[in-house]
Amino acid sequence: MTITINEWLSLVDWDRAQLLNHWEWDTKSWQVHKFARPLRLNKVTLQQRWSIKDVHDFCLKVCAIYATVDGGHDPSGLSQYLWDRWFQPGGTPCRFGNAFARYIRAWDPDSPKTVSELLDSHHKICNQVRFRQITLSGDDDHRPLPQTLDQRAEDPYENHENYRLEASFPAAFIVMDEKCPLNADSSSSKDRWLFGETQVLLVSTGDHHDLKKGPIDFAPIADVSEIVDGNEHVRRISLDKAVDFLMGLNQENKRPRAVLYE
């Protein structure tokens, strides 16, 4: 049996599409799994020197989401909602942990909860990640080299140059301080969209050094948000609108990655 070159190319394209679909599904499953196990934020966490794997978890994310409400929502459902909003099949890079957000648990008794406390914590997180991106110092420089293929495959230092903070990550974050709608359900794609109705805080941090246009301007969302406690840098807004705003901010400040798809 012989096939034409066009038929062969069609088969190659089909195989490639199936491989991409499988890869995207695996990546989504991994992200949902990671989202369900958020970083626990407290004084000890902030004082620790994180592993490189922990540092990488903050990289290539649009923003951080700090949840200050205990059991206020289903992390799996929230993760799938954010994935569906953020991911575009065939157009969104999903290697090296790309995702919309790093989900952070801040509802423990010793967790920072006020906007002021979360701002301070966010600056500390970004400073550590930036420092570890620039220089692998101390025990990083003297890490044992992987000796086997399995060790090399799991080496967290492999492709370290691909991991960096998105420009939008230090500049703003979301605070989930209210419970999601009771009928928001992770198992139903229709009900999952109800997560977007949740009222959240959108906080501009003042760390705009990586933004191409300087400080964040909330004017585009003035009609769909409310200033909180007279602070122009904190807005009460729906999660759906906050996601729209931050994805736009991230897109405006995208930087090329030369080795992202090696």
Disulfide bonds with the S-S distance in Angstrom:
none
